[in-house]
């Protein structure tokens, strides 16, 4: 009966569906939006954090799920795993399929904060898949926790094993991660890599099978403060030059703050903080992007301007967790 009601309610407006889910025991935060035709079926527990979006024609089927605040599951995405935990400010993009192909008690999906699963990714959760904070799973990447088709009685190998992907890892495009693999923090898996063995932190791997091509010291350079400021200046100037092409809007004032002392906001603007703090009034119109802390918040700035700056910075890998007030 419960599932029938949840299926039938998929065509209803978001506020009504939220009330139905709450009546069935779900914990739904303020500002949650459920797209028309999205299907949510849960057995035991459902928690969706504030301002999270679940797009039209997407599917979430689970025994229990917890989705953090400000996350987004875009349209035409499928998640069908018994246990689901997705952190804050995550995005599961169009056409991605996350499922437990061979469901067991160990089937589980655990995603940290600020994780982006790009379009048409395939994640098999027959066993546990853990993806930690700040990691990007590129388009058409595949993660599998099982390799089985041919019969073990004919001598073929059948494997079931967890996959762990660390923090700030990048799977670029069309990467395949095999069962039992652990990928260390800050590693990069290049285009088309077949990753069938553990990857150490901070290295770049490529090939079939994937092998270490470079260490972190070989492709990451340390920037001093002046270089960081110059880089931010260039990104912001590029944003100003392109804003009318992107959205037809005029650029707003964007200021980089690098003083170690508190800085009082004098006017409507966006403030990019680098190794600095900010003392702001209780009222006003502004947004803050704290690069060092990795957080952003909006205090009344037009949402199109706020999100435009945030998305443009993310093009360069500068990403933020959301703090209240958006």
N, C-alpha and C positions, 0 to 999 in steps of 0.2 A: 504493500500500500504506500509506504513512504517513497519508494523509488518511482512509483506511478505518478505521485503528486509532483515530485521533483522534475520528472520528464515533461509532464503537462504544463508546468509553470515556466518552462524555458522560453515561451513566447511572450511572457508578461513583462511589463516595464520593470526596470531595475529596483525601484523602491518597494514594489509589491513583492518581488522575489526575495529581497533582503528580509522582509517581515516573515515570509514563509520559512526561510532558512533558520531564522532566529527561533521561530515557533517549534522547529524540529531539533533545537538544541545547539545550533551553530553560534559561534561568537564572531560577529561581524562588526568591524570598526566603522567609524564615521567616514563618509565620503567614498565608500566602496561603490564601484560601478560594475554592473553585470550586463554584458552585451546581449542583445536580442538573439535568441537561438543558442546561446551558450548553455552547455549541459553540465550541471554539478550534481554528482551523486556521491554521498558519503554514508558510511555505516555507523561509525562510533563517534568521531570527533572532527570538527571543522572550525578552524580559526583563520579569518582573513583580516589582516591589519588595515589600519585606516588609509584611505585614499588609494587603495589598490584597485587595479582595473583587470577585468577578465573579459576578453574580447568576444565579439559575435562568432558563432559557429565553432567555438573552442569547446574542449571536453576535459573535464576533471572527474575521474572516477577513482575512488580510494576508500579504504577503511578509515583512515585518519589523515588529515592534512593540516599543516600550519604554513601560512603564507604571510611574510612580513609586510610592513607598511611601505607604501609608495612603490610596490612592485607592479609588474604588468605582464599578463599573459595575453599575447596578441591574438587576433582572429585566426581561425583555422589551425589551432594548435591542439594536440592531444596529449594528455597526461593520464595514464592508467597504471597506477602503482599502488600497492596496499598502503604503504607508509610514505608520506611526502612531507618534506620540510624545506621550505624555500625562504631565504632571508630577506633583508630589507633592500629596496632599490634594485631589485633584479628584473631582468626582462627575458622572457621566453618568446622567441620571435616566430613569425608566420611559418606555418608548414612543418614545425618541429614535431617529432613523435618521440615521446618518452613513455615506455611501457615495460612491464615485466613479462617478457615473452614466455618464460617458464616460471610461473609464480610459485614461490615457496615462502616459508616463514622468514627468510632472510632477504626477501625482495624489499628494497628500500631506496629512496632518493633523498639525499641530503645536499642542499645547496646553500652556501654561505651568502654573505652580503655582497652587493654590487657585482653579481655574476650576470653575464650576458650570454645567452644561448642564441646564436644567430640562426637565420632562416634555414629550414630543411635539415637541421641536425637530427640524428637518430641516436637515442640513448636507451640501451637495453638494461633494465633493472631486474633481471632474474636473480641477481645477487645485489648487494649494496653498492651503489655508486655515490661517492662523496666528492663534491666539487667545492673547494674552499674559496674564501673571500677574494673578490677582484679578478676572477678568472674569466677569460673569454673562450667560448666554444664556437669556432668559426662555422661558416656556411658549409653544409654537406659533410660535416664531420660525423663520425660514428664511434660510439663507445659501447663495447659489448662485454657482458659478464658471463657469457656462455659461448662455447664453440661446439656445437653438436649437430650432426645431421646423419652421417653414416654410422652404421652399427658398431658398437664396441666389440660385439661377438665376431666381427670380421677383422678385428685388430686395429680399428681406427681410434684415435685419441678423442676423448670427450672431456671437456674442461668446464668447470663452474668455479668462478672466483670473483671476489670483490675488486673494484677499481677505485683507486684514490688519486685525485688530482689536487695538487696543492694550491696555495694562494698565488694570485697574479700570474698564473700560467696562461700562455697563449697557444691554443690550437688554431693554426691559421686558416686553412681551407682544405677540405677533403682529407683530413687526417683520420686514420683508423687506430683506435686504442683497443688492444686485445685484453681478454680476461686476465685478472691477477696483476695488472700493471699498476705501479705507483709512480706518479710524476711529481718531482720535487718543486718547491716554491720557485717562482720566477723563471721557470724553464720555458723555452719556445720550441714548438714542434712545427717544422716548416711544411710547406704545401706538399700534399700527397704522401706524407710520412706514414709508414706502417710501424706503429709502436708496439712491439711485442715483448719488451724488457723494460725494467725500471729505468727511469730517467733521473739523473742527479739534479739537485737544485741549481738554477742559474745557468744551465747550458743550453745551447741550441742543437737540436737533433734534426736529421733529415735522412731520407732514403727509405728503401725497402729491402731489409728491415732498417729501422732508424738507427743511426749511429751519431755520436757526438761530432759536430763539425766545428763548433767554437765554444769557448768558455765565456763566462760573463765578462771577464776583463778584456776580451778581444772585441766585443761589440757594444759594450756599454761604457760611456765616458762620464766622468764625474764633472758636473758643472759647478763653477763657483757662483756666488750670489749675483755678480754683475751679469754673468751669462744667463742665469735664470731670468733676471729682470728683462734683459734684452729679448729673450725668447718669448716671454709673455707679451712684451710690447709688440713684437712682430705678429703674434697670433691675434691680438686684439685689433691691431691696425688692419689686418687681413679681414677680420670679421666686419669692421666698419665699412670696408670697401665692398663687401659682398652682401651686406644685409638687405639692400634693396632688391638684389637679384633673388635672394633666398625667400624673402617674405614681403617685399614691397614696402617695408617700413623704413623710417629714418633711424639712424643709430642713436642710442641714448648715451649719456655720459658714462664711461667706464674708467675707473681709477684704480691703479695698482698701489697698494699700501705696503710699504716695507719697513716702516718705523717700528722700533721695538716698544715704543710707548703706545698707550691707548690713543685711539684716533676717534674724534667725535665727528659724526656724520653731519655735514652742514646743509646738504641739499639732496634732491632726487638724483639717484645714480646707482650704478652697480659697482661694488667694491671687491677687488680681487686681493686677498690678503696673502702675503708671502713672508713667513717668519715674523709675523706681527699679530697684535691683538687689537680688539676693537671695542670701544665703549660707545654704545648707540643709545639714542633716546627711546622712550617708551612708545612714541608715536612718530610717524613719518613714512616716507615712501622710498624704499631702497631694497637692495638685495646684496647678499654677502656670499662670496665664494672663497672659502678658507682653504687654500691649497695645502698648507702644512698639515692641518688637522683632517683634511679630506671631507669637509662638510659644507653644505650650502643651505641658505634659507632666504625666504622672500618675505619682505614686509611691505606688501601693497604695490609693488612694481607690477606693471602689466605682465600677465603670465606669458604672453608671446615673447616679450623681451627677455624675461627671466629664463625661459626654456631655450630660447634661441642662443643665448650666451652659454648656457650650460651644455647644450648639445655641441656647440662649436668647440668648446674646450675639450669635450670628450673625443673629438676627432684626433686630438693629439695625446690621448691617453690620460688626460687630466679629468678625473671623475670624482664625484662627491656623493656622500650619503645625505639624505634629506633630513633637515631639522624642521621643527614645526613652523607654522605660520604661512604655509603655501596655499 
